[in-house]
Amino acid sequence: IPFILPVGMLEAELRRRELAGEPTGVTAHFQAVKTVTMALRQELAKENEILNRKYNIHLKSGKKKPTSALEAAEAALDQLEDDPNTLPVVRPGDASVAAPFTSRIPSV
C-alpha cells in the first residue's frame, strides 16, 4: 500500500513557498514532499518514543527493558548468542586452563 501524504500539509507547504516567493515548479513540489515527509517522520519518532516509554519497550529488540543488573547481563548475553557474527563466548566452567593449547579451533 503506497503512503499518501496528508493533502492539507502538502498544500500548506506549497502555499508557504509561494508566499515566500520561492519557485513553485516541479522541483519545488518534490522539495515540499520531502519537507512534509521529514516533518511526519519527526512526529512519528516522537510518538514512538512516547509509546516506548509508556510500555517500557526497546526499539531494536522489541523486548522489555531489564529492571535489574542481572536481567541486563542476561539480556546482553542473549543478544551475543543470537548474533551470528560474534565469536563464541567462553564462560567459566566451559574450558580448562589447558583449553587454548589443546583446542583445534584457530582461536579461542
N, C-alpha and C positions, 0 to 999 in steps of 0.2 A: 504494500500500500504506500503510495508516494505521500510524502509530507507536504502539506499545503500551508503556506504562511498565512497567518491571520490577515485578512484583506485590510482591515482598518489600520493595522500597524504599518503595512507597506504603503498604503495611500498616504498616511500621515508623514512618513519619512520622505516620500516623493514630494509632497506639498512643502515640507520644511526645506528641502533642497531648492525647490522652485522659488520660494520666498527669499532664500539666502542668495539668489542669483547664480546658483550653480547650474551646470548643464543638466538637461533633462532627457538626454538621448538614451540609446540602448545601454551604453556603458553605465550611465547613471542608474538605470534600473537594476543592473547587476550589482552595483555598489550598494544600492538601497536594500536589495535582498540580503546581501552579506551583512549589512549593519543590523537589520532586523533579526536575522538568524543568530548573530552573535548576542544580541540582547536577549533573545529567547533562551539561548544556551546558558547565559549567566543566570537567568531566572530559574531555569531547571536545576542548575548546580546548587543554587541557594535552597530550593525546595528539597532536593536530595539530602543536603546536609541537615536540614531540619528533621526530615523523616529518619535519617540515620541516628541522629541524637535521640529522637523520641523512642525508637525501637532498639537502640544500642547495637547497631549492626556495622561491621566493617564493610567498606565499599568493595575492596578487592576480593575478599573471600566469601562474603555473604554470611559469615558466621558471627555469632555474638562476641562482643569484646570480653576478654578474660577479666575476671574480677579479683584474682589473686596472683601472686608471683608464680605459684605452682601451675596454675592454669595457663599463664603466659608462656612459661617454659615448655609446657606440653604442647601448646599451640605452635610454638616455634619449631619444635622437633617434628611435629606432624607435617608442617609446611616443608621442612627439609626432606622428609621422607617422600612426600608427594612430588617433588620436583625431580624430573629425570636427568637434569643437567648437573646436579650436585654430586659430589663424591660421597661414597658410603661413609656413614658415621660410625666410628668405633667407640663403643661405650665401655665403661669399666665392667670387667667380667666377661667381655666378648673375646678377649685375647690375652695371652700371657705375655710376659716381658720378652720372650724369645720370638714372638709372632713376626716382627719385622724381618727377622733373619731366616725364618722358615717358610714364609709366605711365598707363593708362586706368582702373586699379583705384582706388577711392576712397582707400584707404590701403595703404601698403606696410609 
